[in-house]
Amino acid sequence: MDVIVRPTPTLQGEFGALSSKNYTTRYLLAAALSEGVSTIYHPAHSEDSDAIRRCIADLGAVLTEDEEKIVIQGFGRHPRDVKELNVGNAGAVLRFLMAVAALSPEVTFVNTYPDSLGKRPHDDLITALGQLGVEVEHNNGKLPITIRGGKPAGGRITVSGAVSSQYLSALLFLTPLLEEDSEIIVLDDLKSKVVVGQTLEVLEQAGIVVHAADDYMSFKVPGGQAYAAKSYTVQGDYPGSAAVLAAAAVTKSDVKIHRLAEQSKQGERAIIDVLRMMQVPLTHENGTVHVQGNGILKAVEFDGDAATDAVLAMVAAAVFAEGTSRFYNVENLRYKECDRITDYLAELARAGASVEERRDEIIVHGKPEGVEGGVTINAHYDHRVIMALTVVGLRARQPLRIKDAHHVAKSYPQYFDHLRLLGADVEWV
């Protein structure tokens, strides 16, 4: 389905933030890897979190769910012998479960999104799993991928962090369950270190011991560990909220979003700092972000590596800022559901924005007067692109039609409902 976004000068209202996709995924995995019964309160509901629910159930976890929680009986280090897993379009879920599949005799991950996840590379994790004695059959590093494991060994493992931190997180979930101790050495630079911090936080809560170097470039993981059955509470989601906050920033607004913890380890919390740098009037107290936007923004320069999933929303706000903004150290945006630099900037330009592409930078020449709009644009099946382009549509002079906008459900199914609640003029067609 497409969505039409019409110019909306004013937003007003409040709601609770979506639950964090990243934490939900990690808690579900930790619960599945325990041999007892765990409870997860306020889990996220999205295509990604549904994908890991479905896959861990296929692997032998027993899930019971009501409106506020999921109760999970885990399978520990003994997943059920299944032949196929379908993660949909969820890259992190695929990579985490590729590691878990190393405990199984043979599992094939099928390719149901050839134009999105099917194009994404996984070579670095495939190489690392090979060092554990796991045989991996693949299509030039892409789906379909067959894992032949059973009894992976520990020892010294090297993994590149240049493309994604998800490969490292996958190994950190697996190695505590191996009989031998493991040492993980990160080669090249490590992208999205803050997300590795979230993984380590969840592992610690699950009773797992990992000795991490301060720079996260090496780890010592004792073998023979067991995940404890625990209760977890999922915090509010900054990546999804970033687009709503950007929308409030570019309009005349009085918007409150609750359940956004000030001390969160989510890197996308930086959206608050960036909007303040843009001189957007806002407060952040007692878990509530209150934006009283006036539509006037100043240009910024920002290192986007620590806040990968909020960068597109920041760029959308910068489209209307006074001056030229620069978002750098963002090359890993190219390896997401689409190329979030080339593809996104092409659509921004179609809408009338003035943007420039570098290999690892996005340059935005702000247009405080607004952009023309009046076109149909392609979101490339990417939930973050859909949300960010919607922000631009609110300040366009003519409506924007965003193709295949239903893919926003990958992380934020209620996104357009929440915008309507605030008064945004958006319509499914």
Summary of the structure (lengths in Angstrom):
residues: 429
radius of gyration: 21.2
end to end distance: 6.3
largest distance: 62.3
contacts: 1638
relative contact order: 0.15
helix: 35%
strand: 27%
